[in-house]
Amino acid sequence: MISQEAITTLITNYFANMSAMNGEGWIENFAEDAISYDPVGEPPTKIHENFAAFINQLKTVFNKLEATTEHIFIAGNEAAVKWTMQGITKNDKSVTFAGITVFEINNFGKIQTTRAYWNPALMLAQLRS
């Protein structure tokens, strides 16, 4: 069992590296065979195979990205996180979107699976407005 403090630190690092659009730092939080459902309902992504495209996509759209974790609920080796993202696009448009991500942590203290519950269409509508 991983300690609650270790899980909190791992999740804090996950969001801090996403905000910094630091692909290498972000990927260090994941197990080698980690899977992400982001958003839930889309086909799963193998993190280590596709992380560069994900971070590059963020860098293409945003000048600034800031993640706020409103609450981290931990139970065993899993955590549910209520979060909000605020971004400033390359053309100075401000967007805000929110969701809940459920993290499954393996026994080595790495993220094994993420399931992100949010609606990308709401973010895209803000980008297009």
Stockholm file with secondary structure:
# STOCKHOLM 1.0

chainA/1-129         MISQEAITTLITNYFANMSAMNGEGWIENFAEDAISYDPVGEPPTKIHENFAAFINQLKTVFNKLEATTEHIFIAGNEAAVKWTMQGITKNDKSVTFAGITVFEINNFGKIQTTRAYWNPALMLAQLRS
#=GR chainA/1-129 SS CCCHHHHHHHHHHHHHHHHTTCHHHHHTTEEEEEEEESSTTSCCEEHHHHHHHHHHHHHHHEEEEEEEEEEEEEETTEEEEEEEEEEEETTSCEEEEEEEEEEEECTTSSEEEEEEECCHHHHHHHHHC
#=GC SS_cons         CCCHHHHHHHHHHHHHHHHTTCHHHHHTTEEEEEEEESSTTSCCEEHHHHHHHHHHHHHHHEEEEEEEEEEEEEETTEEEEEEEEEEEETTSCEEEEEEEEEEEECTTSSEEEEEEECCHHHHHHHHHC
//
